[in-house]
């Protein structure tokens, strides 16, 4: 969830990787943000939860 939030704010996988503690590679961030190999229903649930959290701010 944090990577998705940072990606929306920072805009690039590399910037998100540098912002993480410990730093992550852009390819690792890409895999998590794009949720490769994750079932569609899980991706939808994460996207909905992200929107709800963003709306509360």
N, C-alpha and C positions, 0 to 999 in steps of 0.2 A: 504494500500500500504506500509506503514512504517513497519508493522509487517512482511509482506512478504520479504521486503528488509533485515530487521534485521535477519530473519530466514536464509536467504541465507548466510549472513555473519557469524552469531554466531552458527548456526547449531542445536540448541535445543530450544524447546518451553519454557523451564524454563529460559534459558539465555535471551531470548527475553522478557519474562515477567518481569524479573528483570531490564532490560534496559529501559522499558517503564516508563513514568512519568504521572500519578501515576502507580506503579507496578501492573501488571496483573498476574492472576494465569496461570499456564501452560495449563490448560484445556481451558481457555478462548482464549489464544493465538492459541491453536490447532484448535479451532473452526473457528477463523478468517483466519488462514493461509490455512487450508484445504478447507475453504469456504463451509462448510456443509450447506445443504438446499438452496444453491444459484443455480439458473438456469445455465445450461451449457454454454449458450452464454455469460453470464456475466462473468463466470470464465475465458473463453477464452479471452474475451476483457481485463480483468485485467492482465492476464498472458502476453498478447501481449504488453500492455502498460508498464508493468514492464520490459520486455526485451528491449523495445525502450529506456526507461529511463536509463537502465544499459549500453546500447551501447553508449549513448551520453557521458558517463563519461570517 
